Amino acid sequence: MEALPNQMQIARLAAGGCFSRALALAARLGIADIVNDGHLHFHDIAEHTGSDPDVMRRLLQVLAIGGVVERDQDGAFAMTGPFTALRSDHPRSMRNFSILMAEIYDDAFGGLSHTVRTGDSGFRQVFGVPLYAYLERDAETARIFDGAMSELTRPVAAALAERHDFSSAHTVVDVGGGDGTLLAGILAEHPHLTGVCVDRPSVCERAATALRTSVDHQVARRIALRPADIFEDVPEGGDRYLLKNVLHDWSPETCGRLLTSIGRAMRRTTEGRDPGVAAPRLLVLESLLDQDSDAPHVLFQMVMCGKDTGGYGEGDLRLILRRSGFTPVLVERLAGGHHLFECVQDLDRHS
């Protein structure tokens, strides 16, 4: 009996996990790197990846249904244009992000029913610990996570380096800066700047390797790594403090703790300077979420970190910043979709 149209629609949606896992495996096996810009028979791809040829053929056929690869008349496969970004050397690579989303994050959605029932993190329900604690104990997932965040950060760094005026700044402090990708992108465009990347000790250890191997030496040598608990201690001395894609992972109360920590560092910086020197500024970069139109992203955030971290709109962030003693003097949308909140500190509030 032929399936009805609505049955096919349900079937396609229900089978989505099959396609995402196939995409992640293609990324893990490096198929895009192996094929590169040419065509390759499935036997050759199987040999390069140490795979069973018959099963590899089926995997490639599934990927072809999803538009990831195409097959020529001789039966050889090539990557389609949009999916060449699965190559590890692609300037806008999404290889690590694809693996992260379709593997560990997809596993976390096994806790979706727990989040729906209780509002608590499905990730924690599945893995027993919050996301960042899990990264501390699983080196391979941490490596993929760092790579994925770096892939997402490069275009943001380029947009910020082009848009914001760093001419009067000397030191940029990236709070929760991961492997230093954001700082590296900014410093590459502004040679007069130095940077400080602040994050957990384990993250800084991984960042040291990343900076040695994937960043221009002249840029890497201008970046200092500072292990710290950013909710308690942020180094002083910055002209610009950066906070990119950090606040959306935390409740408003926890965001307040973090911003208060940054505020203390900025006040110490101001107090130690001559009166004529400009006070430091905080640059917050976030993807603003509409609770209706961005429902998939909102639900994702809730599963990862709990219902209190379902993302923020502009009004939410303004309120969080104001309660923590910051006033946005400029809010603008950067190329690529992130919003930049350029903030000054309300020093009278803390005098």
C-alpha positions in Angstrom: 0.0 0.0 0.0 1.5 3.4 -1.0 2.2 5.7 1.8 0.1 8.9 2.1 1.8 12.3 1.8 1.3 13.0 5.5 2.8 9.7 6.4 5.9 10.5 4.3 6.3 13.8 6.0 6.2 12.1 9.4 8.6 9.4 8.2 11.1 12.0 6.9 11.1 13.9 10.1 11.4 10.8 12.3 14.3 9.6 10.2 16.2 12.9 10.6 18.5 11.4 13.2 19.7 8.8 10.7 20.8 11.5 8.3 22.5 13.6 11.0 24.5 10.6 12.3 25.5 9.8 8.7 26.7 13.3 8.2 28.7 13.2 11.5 30.3 9.9 10.5 31.3 11.3 7.1 32.9 14.2 9.0 34.7 11.9 11.4 36.0 9.7 8.6 37.2 12.8 6.7 35.4 11.8 3.5 35.3 15.4 2.3 39.1 15.7 2.8 39.6 12.4 1.0 37.4 13.2 -2.0 38.6 16.8 -2.0 37.5 18.6 -5.2 37.3 15.4 -7.3 35.3 12.2 -7.7 36.2 8.9 -6.0 34.7 5.4 -6.2 33.2 4.0 -3.0 35.8 1.2 -3.0 38.6 3.9 -2.8 36.8 5.8 -0.1 36.3 2.6 1.9 40.0 1.8 1.5 41.1 5.2 2.7 38.8 5.1 5.7 39.4 1.4 6.6 35.7 0.7 6.0 33.6 -2.1 4.6 33.0 -1.3 0.9 29.4 -2.4 0.8 28.4 -0.5 3.9 30.4 2.5 2.7 28.4 2.5 -0.6 25.1 2.5 1.5 26.4 5.4 3.6 27.3 7.4 0.5 23.8 6.7 -0.9 22.2 8.0 2.2 24.4 11.1 2.0 23.4 11.5 -1.6 19.7 11.5 -0.6 20.5 14.4 1.8 22.4 16.3 -0.9 25.8 15.9 0.8 27.4 14.0 -2.1 26.5 13.4 -5.7 27.3 10.4 -7.9 28.4 10.6 -11.5 27.6 8.2 -14.3 30.6 6.0 -13.5 29.5 5.5 -9.9 32.1 7.8 -8.3 31.1 10.2 -5.6 31.9 13.9 -5.1 31.0 16.5 -2.4 28.4 19.0 -3.4 29.2 22.7 -3.1 27.6 23.5 0.2 29.1 20.5 1.9 32.7 21.1 0.9 32.8 23.0 4.3 33.1 19.5 5.9 36.7 19.6 4.8 39.1 20.3 7.7 41.0 22.8 5.7 38.0 24.8 4.5 38.2 28.5 5.6 34.6 28.2 6.9 34.9 24.5 8.0 31.9 23.1 9.9 33.5 19.6 10.4 33.7 19.7 14.2 30.4 21.4 14.6 28.7 18.7 12.6 30.2 16.0 14.8 29.3 17.8 18.0 25.7 18.4 17.0 25.0 15.0 15.7 26.8 13.0 18.3 27.1 14.3 21.9 24.4 16.9 21.6 22.0 14.4 19.9 22.8 11.9 22.7 21.8 14.7 25.2 18.4 14.9 23.5 17.7 11.5 25.0 17.0 13.6 28.1 14.4 15.7 26.3 11.5 14.2 28.1 13.2 15.0 31.4 13.6 18.6 30.4 10.0 18.8 29.2 8.7 17.3 32.5 11.0 19.1 35.0 12.6 22.1 33.2 16.1 20.7 34.2 18.9 19.9 31.9 18.5 16.9 29.7 22.3 16.8 29.2 22.8 16.4 32.9 20.2 13.7 33.1 21.9 11.7 30.4 25.5 12.2 31.3 25.2 12.7 35.1 27.1 16.1 35.0 26.6 19.5 33.3 28.1 20.1 29.9 31.3 21.9 31.0 32.0 19.3 33.8 31.6 16.6 31.1 34.2 18.3 28.9 36.6 18.2 31.8 36.5 14.4 31.9 36.2 13.5 28.2 39.2 14.7 26.3 37.9 13.7 22.8 34.6 15.5 23.3 36.5 18.5 24.6 38.6 18.5 21.4 35.6 18.4 19.2 33.8 21.0 21.2 36.8 23.4 21.0 37.0 22.8 17.3 33.3 23.5 16.8 33.4 26.7 18.8 36.4 27.8 16.9 34.6 27.2 13.6 31.6 29.3 14.8 33.9 32.0 16.1 36.0 32.8 13.1 33.4 34.8 11.1 32.3 36.6 14.3 35.9 37.6 14.9 36.2 38.9 11.4 33.0 40.9 11.7 34.0 42.4 15.1 37.5 43.3 13.9 36.1 45.2 11.0 33.2 46.9 12.7 34.5 48.0 16.1 37.0 50.8 16.6 40.0 49.3 18.4 42.3 52.2 17.5 42.5 53.6 21.1 42.8 50.2 22.8 45.9 48.4 23.7 44.8 45.2 25.6 41.8 43.1 24.9 40.7 40.6 27.5 38.4 37.8 26.3 36.5 36.3 29.2 35.6 32.7 28.6 37.8 32.9 25.5 38.2 29.2 24.8 41.1 28.4 22.5 41.8 32.1 21.6 40.2 32.1 18.2 38.3 35.3 18.8 41.4 37.1 20.0 43.5 35.7 17.2 41.0 37.0 14.6 41.0 40.5 16.1 44.7 40.7 16.7 45.5 39.6 13.2 43.6 42.7 11.9 45.0 45.1 14.5 48.7 44.5 15.0 49.0 47.1 17.8 46.8 45.0 20.1 47.7 42.4 22.7 45.2 39.9 24.1 44.5 38.0 27.3 42.4 34.8 27.0 40.7 33.9 30.3 39.1 30.5 30.9 39.2 27.3 33.0 42.7 25.8 33.5 41.9 22.8 31.3 40.7 25.0 28.5 43.8 27.1 28.7 46.0 24.0 28.4 44.2 23.0 25.2 44.3 26.6 24.0 48.1 26.6 24.3 48.3 23.7 21.9 45.8 25.3 19.5 47.7 28.7 19.5 51.0 26.9 18.7 49.6 24.8 15.9 46.8 26.7 14.2 47.5 30.5 14.6 50.2 32.6 13.0 53.2 32.8 15.3 53.3 36.6 15.3 49.7 36.7 16.5 50.0 33.8 19.0 52.9 35.5 20.8 50.7 38.5 21.5 48.1 36.4 23.4 48.5 35.5 27.0 46.5 32.7 28.6 45.1 33.2 32.1 43.5 30.3 33.9 40.8 31.5 36.3 37.3 31.0 37.6 35.7 33.8 35.6 32.8 34.0 38.0 35.2 35.1 40.8 38.3 36.5 39.2 38.9 38.4 36.0 42.3 40.1 35.3 42.5 43.8 35.3 44.3 46.0 32.7 42.1 45.6 29.7 40.9 48.4 27.4 38.2 46.1 26.0 36.6 43.1 27.8 34.9 40.6 25.5 32.1 38.2 26.4 31.1 36.1 23.4 28.3 33.5 23.5 28.8 33.0 27.2 25.7 34.6 28.8 23.2 32.4 27.0 24.5 29.3 28.8 23.6 30.6 32.2 20.7 31.8 34.2 20.2 35.5 34.8 21.5 35.2 38.4 24.7 33.4 37.2 25.1 36.0 34.4 25.0 38.6 37.2 27.8 36.9 39.0 30.0 36.8 35.9 29.3 40.4 35.0 30.0 41.5 38.6 33.4 39.8 38.3 34.2 41.6 35.1 33.0 44.8 36.6 35.4 44.5 39.5 38.3 44.0 37.1 37.2 47.0 35.1 36.9 49.2 38.2 40.4 48.2 39.3 41.7 49.1 35.9 40.1 52.5 35.9 41.3 53.3 39.4 44.9 52.5 38.4 44.9 54.8 35.4 45.5 58.5 35.0 42.2 60.5 34.8 42.7 61.3 31.2 42.9 57.7 30.0 39.6 56.3 28.7 37.8 53.8 30.9 37.6 50.2 29.6 34.5 49.0 27.8 32.7 45.7 27.8 31.7 44.2 24.4 29.0 41.5 24.7 28.4 39.4 21.6 25.3 37.2 21.5 22.8 35.7 19.1 19.5 37.2 20.2 16.7 34.7 20.3 13.0 35.2 19.6 11.1 32.8 21.9 8.7 31.9 19.0 10.7 32.1 15.7 13.9 30.6 17.3 12.0 27.8 19.1 14.5 25.0 18.0 17.4 27.0 19.4 15.6 27.9 22.5 14.6 24.2 23.2 18.2 23.2 22.4 19.5 25.6 25.1 17.0 24.3 27.6 18.0 20.6 27.0 21.7 21.5 27.3 21.5 23.8 30.4 18.0 23.9 31.7 14.9 26.1 31.2 16.5 29.2 32.7 19.0 29.3 29.8 16.7 29.3 26.9 18.5 32.2 25.3 17.9 36.0 25.6 16.3 38.7 23.6 17.6 42.3 23.5 15.4 43.4 26.3 16.5 40.5 28.5 20.2 41.3 28.0 19.7 45.0 28.6 18.1 44.2 31.9 20.8 41.7 32.9 23.5 44.3 32.0 21.8 47.1 33.8 21.3 45.1 37.0 25.0 44.4 36.9 26.1 48.0 36.6 26.5 48.2 32.8 24.9 50.6 30.3 24.8 49.7 26.6 25.8 52.8 24.6 25.5 50.9 21.3 23.6 47.8 20.1 24.1 46.7 16.6 23.8 43.6 14.5 27.1 42.4 13.0 27.5 40.6 9.7 26.6 36.9 10.3 23.9 37.6 12.8 25.5 38.2 16.2 24.5 41.4 18.1 27.2 43.6 19.7 26.4 45.3 23.0 29.0 47.9 23.6 28.8 48.8 27.3 30.2 51.3 29.7 30.3 50.8 33.5 28.1 52.8 35.9 30.9 53.7 38.2 28.6 55.9 40.4 26.7 52.8 41.4 29.8 51.3 42.9 31.4 54.4 44.3 
